[in-house]
């Protein structure tokens, strides 16, 4: 039975629970961290940080999914997903950030928006003219109750 989060990719690098590593991981496929890493991860694939996982350093990946602890600068080309037990402290760079209720995030988030347009987009004609089409206000006259 496959664990959730795996994409069926045969190229999986696993840092098992209880293993501590200081250094750099550079791979093409999926990296799963259930142990402790002090250093950098670079992959075009996924980085999955399990509930017992701890990463301190820099993560650069296609997708990052975490239910563990990350204290790092994280950059994802596709998205970052923080599950309910996740804690992320650091700078976040991604076009899509998804957080489950209970996940914790502290840091600066950059989703690629540098500015907003000077004018808000105009609504289509029929919606924009709704206020002109409203009917006149009705006046309610209270009637005395007869005893």
FIVODO-80933 format. One record per residue: x, y, z of N, C-alpha, C, O, CB in turn; residue number from 1; residue in one letter. Coordinates in Angstrom, 2 decimals. Glycine has a CB too. Example, Ala and Ser with C-alpha at 12.3 -4.5 7.8 and 13.67 -1.06 7.14 Angstrom:
BEGIN
13.19  -5.69  7.80  12.30  -4.50  7.80  13.20  -3.30  7.80  14.24  -3.32  8.46  11.31  -4.47  9.05  1  A $
12.85  -2.25  7.08  13.67  -1.06  7.14  12.90  0.03  7.87  13.41  1.14  8.04  14.08  -0.60  5.72  2  S $
//
This chain:
BEGIN
0.84  -1.18  0.00  0.00  0.00  0.00  0.88  1.24  0.00  1.79  1.36  0.82  -0.96  0.00  1.22  1  X $
0.63  2.16  -0.90  1.43  3.36  -1.00  0.97  4.39  0.02  -0.22  4.50  0.33  1.36  3.94  -2.41  2  X $
1.92  5.15  0.53  1.60  6.23  1.46  1.09  7.42  0.67  1.52  7.64  -0.46  2.83  6.62  2.33  3  X $
0.16  8.21  1.26  -0.33  9.39  0.57  0.80  10.36  0.26  1.74  10.49  1.05  -1.41  10.09  1.40  4  X $
0.71  11.02  -0.86  1.71  12.01  -1.23  2.70  11.51  -2.26  3.31  12.32  -2.96  2.45  12.46  -0.02  5  X $
2.88  10.19  -2.38  3.79  9.68  -3.38  3.10  9.69  -4.73  1.90  9.43  -4.83  4.26  8.26  -3.02  6  X $
3.86  9.98  -5.77  3.28  10.12  -7.11  3.48  8.88  -7.96  3.14  8.88  -9.14  3.88  11.31  -7.81  7  X $
4.01  7.83  -7.39  4.28  6.63  -8.18  5.64  6.69  -8.84  5.98  5.80  -9.62  3.21  6.44  -9.23  8  X $
6.42  7.71  -8.55  7.75  7.89  -9.10  8.68  6.84  -8.49  8.68  6.67  -7.27  8.28  9.34  -8.83  9  X $
9.46  6.15  -9.30  10.38  5.14  -8.79  11.65  5.75  -8.21  12.38  5.07  -7.49  10.74  4.18  -9.90  10  X $
11.91  7.01  -8.51  13.11  7.68  -8.05  12.81  8.41  -6.74  12.51  9.61  -6.74  13.64  8.67  -9.12  11  X $
12.89  7.68  -5.61  12.56  8.24  -4.30  13.78  8.20  -3.41  14.42  7.16  -3.26  11.38  7.48  -3.64  12  X $
14.11  9.34  -2.81  15.18  9.42  -1.83  14.53  9.55  -0.47  13.71  10.44  -0.27  16.14  10.61  -2.12  13  X $
14.90  8.67  0.48  14.25  8.63  1.78  15.27  8.88  2.88  16.31  8.23  2.94  13.54  7.29  1.99  14  X $
14.95  9.83  3.75  15.72  10.05  4.96  14.83  9.56  6.10  13.91  10.25  6.52  16.15  11.57  5.13  15  X $
15.13  8.36  6.60  14.24  7.67  7.53  14.23  8.31  8.92  15.14  9.05  9.28  14.65  6.23  7.66  16  X $
13.18  8.01  9.67  13.02  8.48  11.04  14.23  8.03  11.86  14.66  6.88  11.78  11.69  7.94  11.66  17  X $
14.77  8.96  12.65  15.93  8.65  13.48  17.26  8.99  12.82  18.29  9.03  13.49  15.92  7.22  13.84  18  X $
17.25  9.23  11.50  18.48  9.56  10.79  18.68  11.07  10.82  17.75  11.83  10.56  18.44  9.03  9.32  19  X $
19.91  11.49  11.14  20.27  12.91  11.13  21.32  13.12  10.06  22.32  12.41  10.00  20.79  13.37  12.52  20  X $
21.08  14.12  9.20  22.00  14.38  8.09  22.31  15.86  8.04  21.42  16.70  8.13  21.40  13.90  6.75  21  X $
23.60  16.17  7.90  24.04  17.55  7.64  24.66  17.54  6.26  25.62  16.81  6.00  25.05  18.08  8.74  22  X $
24.10  18.35  5.38  24.64  18.37  4.02  23.62  18.82  3.01  22.68  19.56  3.32  25.16  17.01  3.65  23  X $
23.80  18.36  1.79  22.99  18.81  0.66  22.46  17.60  -0.09  23.18  16.63  -0.34  23.81  19.72  -0.29  24  X $
21.18  17.67  -0.46  20.56  16.62  -1.26  20.17  17.24  -2.60  19.42  18.21  -2.65  19.30  15.99  -0.53  25  X $
20.69  16.66  -3.69  20.33  17.09  -5.05  19.90  15.86  -5.82  20.71  14.96  -6.07  21.52  17.82  -5.77  26  X $
18.63  15.82  -6.20  18.10  14.67  -6.93  17.10  15.17  -7.98  16.76  16.35  -8.02  17.42  13.65  -5.96  27  X $
16.64  14.26  -8.82  15.65  14.58  -9.85  14.23  14.24  -9.41  13.28  14.87  -9.87  15.98  13.84  -11.13  28  X $
14.07  13.27  -8.54  12.75  12.77  -8.20  12.22  13.28  -6.87  12.40  14.44  -6.51  12.77  11.28  -8.17  29  X $
11.57  12.38  -6.14  10.91  12.69  -4.88  11.88  12.49  -3.71  12.65  11.54  -3.68  9.65  11.83  -4.70  30  X $
11.81  13.42  -2.75  12.59  13.31  -1.52  11.60  13.26  -0.37  10.75  14.14  -0.24  13.62  14.50  -1.36  31  X $
11.71  12.24  0.48  10.87  12.16  1.67  11.77  12.24  2.90  12.72  11.48  3.04  10.01  10.84  1.69  32  X $
11.43  13.19  3.79  12.21  13.41  4.99  11.37  13.02  6.20  10.38  13.68  6.52  12.69  14.89  5.09  33  X $
11.76  11.94  6.87  11.14  11.54  8.12  12.13  11.68  9.27  11.76  11.50  10.44  10.61  10.09  8.03  34  X $
13.37  12.00  8.96  14.41  12.22  9.95  14.70  13.70  10.07  13.79  14.53  9.99  15.68  11.45  9.58  35  X $
15.96  14.04  10.27  16.38  15.43  10.46  17.44  15.79  9.45  18.44  15.08  9.29  16.90  15.65  11.90  36  X $
17.23  16.90  8.76  18.19  17.39  7.76  18.56  18.82  8.09  17.69  19.68  8.23  17.62  17.29  6.32  37  X $
19.86  19.07  8.23  20.36  20.42  8.36  21.16  20.69  7.09  22.31  20.25  6.96  21.24  20.62  9.67  38  X $
20.55  21.41  6.17  21.20  21.65  4.88  20.18  21.98  3.82  19.10  22.50  4.11  22.02  20.45  4.46  39  X $
20.53  21.69  2.59  19.71  22.09  1.44  19.18  20.88  0.69  19.82  19.83  0.61  20.52  22.98  0.51  40  X $
17.98  21.06  0.12  17.38  20.07  -0.76  17.08  20.76  -2.08  16.49  21.84  -2.10  16.08  19.43  -0.14  41  X $
17.49  20.15  -3.19  17.16  20.64  -4.52  16.65  19.49  -5.36  17.33  18.48  -5.53  18.39  21.31  -5.20  42  X $
15.43  19.65  -5.88  14.87  18.65  -6.78  13.83  19.31  -7.67  13.23  20.33  -7.30  14.24  17.48  -5.99  43  X $
13.62  18.74  -8.85  12.55  19.19  -9.73  11.25  18.50  -9.35  10.17  18.91  -9.78  12.89  18.92  -11.20  44  X $
11.35  17.46  -8.54  10.19  16.69  -8.12  9.59  17.22  -6.82  9.57  18.43  -6.57  10.57  15.23  -7.95  45  X $
9.11  16.27  -6.00  8.46  16.61  -4.74  9.41  16.49  -3.57  10.34  15.67  -3.57  7.24  15.71  -4.52  46  X $
9.17  17.33  -2.55  9.77  17.14  -1.25  8.62  16.91  -0.29  7.71  17.74  -0.18  10.68  18.37  -0.82  47  X $
8.66  15.79  0.41  7.62  15.45  1.39  8.29  15.38  2.75  9.22  14.60  2.96  6.90  14.08  1.03  48  X $
7.81  16.19  3.68  8.33  16.18  5.04  7.27  15.51  5.90  6.17  16.04  6.07  8.67  17.64  5.54  49  X $
7.61  14.34  6.46  6.68  13.59  7.28  6.49  14.24  8.65  7.18  15.20  8.99  7.16  12.17  7.45  50  X $
5.54  13.71  9.43  5.22  14.27  10.75  6.43  14.33  11.67  6.54  15.26  12.47  4.14  13.46  11.41  51  X $
7.34  13.38  11.56  8.54  13.36  12.40  9.71  14.07  11.74  10.80  14.14  12.31  8.93  11.92  12.73  52  X $
9.51  14.59  10.54  10.59  15.21  9.78  10.90  16.62  10.26  10.03  17.35  10.72  10.24  15.24  8.33  53  X $
12.19  16.99  10.12  12.67  18.32  10.46  13.69  18.73  9.41  14.66  18.02  9.16  13.30  18.36  11.90  54  X $
13.46  19.89  8.78  14.39  20.42  7.79  14.77  21.83  8.19  13.91  22.67  8.43  13.77  20.39  6.35  55  X $
16.09  22.08  8.26  16.61  23.42  8.53  17.59  23.75  7.42  18.61  23.07  7.27  17.29  23.51  9.95  56  X $
17.31  24.79  6.65  18.18  25.16  5.54  17.40  25.79  4.42  16.72  26.79  4.61  18.94  23.94  5.03  57  X $
17.50  25.20  3.23  16.81  25.69  2.04  16.21  24.51  1.29  16.84  23.47  1.12  17.79  26.49  1.12  58  X $
14.95  24.70  0.85  14.30  23.67  0.03  13.90  24.32  -1.28  13.20  25.33  -1.29  13.06  23.04  0.76  59  X $
14.34  23.74  -2.39  13.94  24.18  -3.72  13.40  22.95  -4.44  14.11  21.96  -4.61  15.14  24.83  -4.52  60  X $
12.11  23.02  -4.85  11.47  21.84  -5.44  10.34  22.24  -6.36  9.96  23.41  -6.44  10.95  20.90  -4.35  61  X $
9.81  21.24  -7.05  8.61  21.45  -7.85  7.41  21.63  -6.94  6.65  22.59  -7.08  8.37  20.28  -8.82  62  X $
7.24  20.70  -5.99  6.14  20.71  -5.03  6.70  20.36  -3.66  7.56  19.49  -3.53  5.01  19.73  -5.44  63  X $
6.19  21.04  -2.63  6.59  20.73  -1.25  5.32  20.41  -0.47  4.37  21.20  -0.45  7.38  21.94  -0.60  64  X $
5.30  19.25  0.17  4.18  18.83  1.01  4.75  18.53  2.38  5.68  17.73  2.51  3.42  17.57  0.40  65  X $
4.20  19.17  3.42  4.76  18.98  4.75  3.69  18.70  5.79  2.63  19.33  5.81  5.56  20.19  5.15  66  X $
4.00  17.75  6.65  3.22  17.55  7.87  4.17  17.60  9.06  3.79  17.28  10.18  2.44  16.18  7.83  67  X $
5.42  18.02  8.80  6.45  18.09  9.83  6.88  19.52  10.10  6.10  20.46  9.98  7.64  17.26  9.43  68  X $
8.17  19.66  10.47  8.70  20.97  10.84  9.75  21.41  9.83  10.66  20.67  9.48  9.31  20.92  12.26  69  X $
9.59  22.66  9.36  10.54  23.23  8.42  10.94  24.61  8.95  10.08  25.44  9.24  9.93  23.33  6.96  70  X $
12.25  24.82  9.06  12.79  26.15  9.37  13.77  26.45  8.26  14.96  26.15  8.36  13.47  26.23  10.82  71  X $
13.25  27.06  7.19  14.05  27.18  5.98  13.45  28.22  5.04  12.33  28.68  5.23  14.15  25.83  5.26  72  X $
14.22  28.56  4.04  13.70  29.29  2.89  13.20  28.22  1.93  13.96  27.34  1.53  14.80  30.23  2.21  73  X $
11.92  28.29  1.56  11.34  27.28  0.69  10.88  27.92  -0.62  10.25  28.98  -0.62  10.16  26.55  1.38  74  X $
11.22  27.25  -1.72  10.85  27.72  -3.06  10.25  26.55  -3.80  10.89  25.51  -3.98  12.09  28.31  -3.83  75  X $
9.00  26.71  -4.25  8.34  25.66  -5.01  7.85  26.23  -6.33  7.22  27.29  -6.36  7.16  25.05  -4.21  76  X $
8.14  25.55  -7.40  7.71  26.00  -8.73  6.20  25.85  -8.88  5.55  26.72  -9.46  8.45  25.21  -9.83  77  X $
5.64  24.75  -8.36  4.22  24.48  -8.53  3.39  24.91  -7.32  2.50  25.76  -7.45  4.00  23.01  -8.78  78  X $
3.68  24.33  -6.13  2.86  24.66  -4.95  3.53  24.17  -3.68  4.43  23.33  -3.70  1.46  24.04  -5.07  79  X $
3.05  24.74  -2.58  3.44  24.28  -1.25  2.15  23.93  -0.52  1.20  24.70  -0.51  4.27  25.36  -0.46  80  X $
2.13  22.76  0.09  0.97  22.30  0.83  1.39  21.99  2.26  2.26  21.15  2.49  0.33  21.05  0.15  81  X $
0.75  22.67  3.23  1.03  22.44  4.63  -0.15  21.69  5.23  -1.27  22.20  5.27  1.29  23.77  5.39  82  X $
0.10  20.48  5.69  -0.94  19.67  6.30  -1.13  20.10  7.75  -0.34  20.89  8.26  -0.61  18.17  6.20  83  X $
-2.16  19.58  8.41  -2.58  20.11  9.71  -1.52  20.07  10.80  -1.59  20.88  11.73  -3.76  19.37  10.18  84  X $
-0.55  19.18  10.74  0.48  19.09  11.77  1.76  19.84  11.40  2.74  19.78  12.14  0.81  17.64  12.04  85  X $
1.75  20.54  10.28  2.96  21.21  9.77  3.23  22.53  10.49  2.31  23.25  10.89  2.82  21.46  8.27  86  X $
4.53  22.82  10.64  4.99  24.13  11.10  6.08  24.57  10.14  7.05  23.84  9.91  5.51  24.09  12.60  87  X $
5.94  25.77  9.58  6.93  26.30  8.66  7.34  27.68  9.14  6.50  28.58  9.29  6.37  26.37  7.20  88  X $
8.63  27.85  9.39  9.19  29.15  9.78  10.21  29.52  8.72  11.20  28.81  8.54  9.83  29.11  11.23  89  X $
9.99  30.63  8.02  10.94  31.05  7.01  10.28  31.75  5.85  9.08  32.03  5.88  11.70  29.87  6.50  90  X $
11.06  32.05  4.84  10.57  32.71  3.63  9.97  31.68  2.70  10.52  30.60  2.51  11.71  33.49  2.92  91  X $
8.82  32.03  2.13  8.08  31.12  1.25  7.92  31.77  -0.11  7.45  32.90  -0.21  6.68  30.75  1.86  92  X $
8.33  31.06  -1.17  8.20  31.54  -2.54  7.48  30.46  -3.34  8.03  29.38  -3.58  9.60  31.88  -3.18  93  X $
6.25  30.73  -3.75  5.46  29.75  -4.50  4.25  30.43  -5.13  3.75  31.41  -4.58  5.01  28.59  -3.58  94  X $
3.79  29.94  -6.27  2.57  30.52  -6.85  1.30  30.08  -6.12  0.29  30.78  -6.16  2.48  30.16  -8.31  95  X $
1.33  28.91  -5.47  0.15  28.38  -4.79  0.56  27.91  -3.40  1.49  27.11  -3.26  -0.51  27.21  -5.61  96  X $
-0.14  28.40  -2.39  0.09  27.99  -1.00  -1.22  27.45  -0.45  -2.23  28.15  -0.41  0.63  29.18  -0.13  97  X $
-1.18  26.19  -0.02  -2.37  25.55  0.54  -2.06  25.17  1.98  -1.02  24.58  2.27  -2.80  24.28  -0.30  98  X $
-2.99  25.52  2.90  -2.79  25.21  4.31  -4.05  24.58  4.89  -5.15  25.11  4.72  -2.41  26.48  5.11  99  X $
-3.88  23.45  5.56  -5.00  22.85  6.27  -5.16  23.57  7.61  -4.22  24.18  8.12  -4.78  21.32  6.48  100  X $
-6.35  23.48  8.16  -6.61  24.05  9.48  -5.68  23.37  10.48  -5.59  22.15  10.52  -8.10  23.87  9.89  101  X $
-4.99  24.17  11.29  -4.05  23.64  12.27  -2.59  23.83  11.87  -1.71  23.84  12.73  -4.31  22.19  12.49  102  X $
-2.33  23.99  10.57  -0.96  24.24  10.11  -0.51  25.62  10.57  -1.32  26.54  10.70  -0.86  24.13  8.55  103  X $
0.79  25.75  10.83  1.34  27.01  11.33  2.41  27.53  10.38  3.23  26.78  9.87  1.92  26.83  12.75  104  X $
2.37  28.86  10.15  3.32  29.50  9.24  3.74  30.83  9.84  2.91  31.64  10.23  2.70  29.70  7.84  105  X $
5.06  31.04  9.90  5.60  32.33  10.31  6.69  32.69  9.32  7.64  31.93  9.12  6.14  32.29  11.77  106  X $
6.56  33.87  8.72  7.59  34.29  7.78  7.01  35.18  6.71  5.89  35.67  6.82  8.25  33.09  7.15  107  X $
7.79  35.39  5.69  7.41  36.23  4.56  6.99  35.33  3.42  7.68  34.38  3.07  8.58  37.18  4.13  108  X $
5.83  35.63  2.83  5.31  34.82  1.74  5.32  35.64  0.45  4.82  36.76  0.42  3.89  34.31  2.06  109  X $
5.88  35.08  -0.61  5.91  35.72  -1.92  5.25  34.77  -2.92  5.78  33.70  -3.21  7.39  36.08  -2.35  110  X $
4.10  35.19  -3.43  3.38  34.37  -4.41  3.47  34.96  -5.81  2.64  34.66  -6.67  1.92  34.21  -3.99  111  X $
4.47  35.80  -6.03  4.73  36.31  -7.36  3.93  37.53  -7.78  3.97  37.93  -8.94  4.49  35.25  -8.32  112  X $
3.20  38.13  -6.85  2.40  39.31  -7.20  3.23  40.54  -6.85  3.55  40.77  -5.68  1.03  39.32  -6.44  113  X $
3.58  41.33  -7.86  4.39  42.51  -7.63  3.53  43.76  -7.43  3.93  44.68  -6.71  5.35  42.72  -8.79  114  X $
2.37  43.80  -8.06  1.48  44.96  -7.95  0.10  44.57  -8.45  -0.06  43.54  -9.11  2.04  46.18  -8.75  115  X $
-0.88  45.38  -8.15  -2.21  45.14  -8.69  -2.50  46.20  -9.74  -1.87  47.25  -9.76  -3.28  45.16  -7.58  116  X $
-3.46  45.93  -10.61  -3.77  46.89  -11.67  -4.28  48.20  -11.07  -4.88  48.21  -10.00  -4.80  46.31  -12.64  117  X $
-4.05  49.30  -11.80  -4.52  50.60  -11.32  -6.03  50.65  -11.21  -6.57  51.30  -10.32  -4.05  51.70  -12.25  118  X $
-6.72  49.97  -12.10  -8.18  49.95  -12.06  -8.64  48.53  -11.84  -8.06  47.58  -12.35  -8.78  50.53  -13.35  119  X $
-9.71  48.40  -11.07  -10.30  47.09  -10.89  -10.94  46.66  -12.19  -11.41  47.50  -12.95  -11.34  47.11  -9.74  120  X $
-10.98  45.38  -12.47  -11.62  44.94  -13.71  -13.10  45.30  -13.69  -13.77  45.20  -12.66  -11.44  43.41  -13.90  121  X $
-13.58  45.72  -14.83  -14.98  46.13  -14.92  -15.88  44.92  -15.03  -15.56  43.94  -15.71  -15.21  47.07  -16.12  122  X $
-16.99  45.00  -14.35  -17.96  43.92  -14.40  -18.74  43.99  -15.70  -18.81  45.06  -16.31  -18.92  43.99  -13.19  123  X $
-19.31  42.88  -16.14  -20.10  42.92  -17.36  -21.29  43.86  -17.20  -21.78  44.07  -16.10  -20.57  41.51  -17.73  124  X $
-21.75  44.41  -18.32  -22.83  45.40  -18.34  -24.03  45.10  -17.44  -24.35  45.93  -16.59  -23.32  45.55  -19.72  125  X $
-24.69  43.97  -17.59  -25.90  43.73  -16.80  -25.66  43.76  -15.29  -26.52  44.19  -14.53  -26.49  42.41  -17.18  126  X $
-24.50  43.30  -14.84  -24.22  43.29  -13.41  -23.90  44.70  -12.94  -24.32  45.09  -11.85  -23.06  42.34  -13.09  127  X $
-23.17  45.46  -13.73  -22.79  46.81  -13.35  -24.00  47.72  -13.23  -23.99  48.68  -12.46  -21.80  47.38  -14.37  128  X $
-25.05  47.43  -13.98  -26.22  48.29  -13.98  -27.30  47.82  -13.01  -28.44  48.27  -13.11  -26.78  48.36  -15.37  129  X $
-26.98  46.95  -12.11  -27.96  46.43  -11.16  -28.60  47.53  -10.33  -29.81  47.51  -10.12  -27.32  45.42  -10.25  130  X $
-27.82  48.49  -9.84  -28.38  49.52  -8.98  -29.41  50.37  -9.72  -30.37  50.84  -9.11  -27.26  50.41  -8.43  131  X $
-29.24  50.57  -11.01  -30.20  51.35  -11.78  -31.51  50.59  -11.99  -32.55  51.20  -12.21  -29.59  51.73  -13.14  132  X $
-31.45  49.27  -11.93  -32.64  48.45  -12.16  -33.44  48.16  -10.90  -34.53  47.59  -10.98  -32.23  47.17  -12.80  133  X $
-32.92  48.53  -9.77  -33.63  48.22  -8.53  -34.96  48.95  -8.48  -35.07  50.09  -8.93  -32.77  48.60  -7.31  134  X $
-35.94  48.29  -7.94  -37.25  48.93  -7.82  -37.23  49.91  -6.66  -36.34  49.88  -5.81  -38.37  47.87  -7.61  135  X $
-38.21  50.78  -6.66  -38.28  51.79  -5.61  -38.54  51.11  -4.28  -39.12  50.03  -4.21  -39.37  52.83  -5.91  136  X $
-38.10  51.78  -3.22  -38.30  51.22  -1.89  -39.78  51.23  -1.53  -40.51  52.17  -1.84  -37.48  52.01  -0.86  137  X $
-40.18  50.20  -0.90  -41.57  50.11  -0.43  -41.64  50.70  0.96  -40.73  50.54  1.78  -42.08  48.63  -0.44  138  X $
-42.73  51.39  1.22  -42.94  52.00  2.53  -43.96  51.14  3.27  -45.03  50.84  2.75  -43.42  53.48  2.41  139  X $
-43.61  50.75  4.47  -44.50  49.93  5.26  -45.20  50.84  6.27  -44.56  51.57  7.02  -43.73  48.78  5.97  140  X $
-46.53  50.77  6.26  -47.33  51.56  7.19  -47.88  50.61  8.24  -48.55  49.63  7.93  -48.49  52.33  6.45  141  X $
-47.58  50.94  9.49  -48.07  50.07  10.56  -49.55  50.30  10.77  -50.01  51.45  10.77  -47.30  50.31  11.86  142  X $
-50.28  49.24  10.95  -51.71  49.35  11.23  -51.93  49.09  12.71  -51.28  48.26  13.34  -52.54  48.34  10.36  143  X $
-52.88  49.84  13.22  -53.20  49.64  14.65  -53.96  48.34  14.78  -54.83  48.02  13.97  -54.03  50.83  15.23  144  X $
-53.62  47.62  15.79  -54.34  46.35  15.99  -55.67  46.65  16.66  -55.74  47.49  17.57  -53.50  45.35  16.85  145  X $
-56.71  45.98  16.23  -58.05  46.18  16.80  -58.25  45.21  17.95  -57.95  44.02  17.84  -59.15  45.99  15.72  146  X $
-58.75  45.73  19.05  -58.96  44.90  20.22  -60.33  44.32  20.29  -60.64  43.60  21.24  -58.70  45.67  21.43  147  X $
//
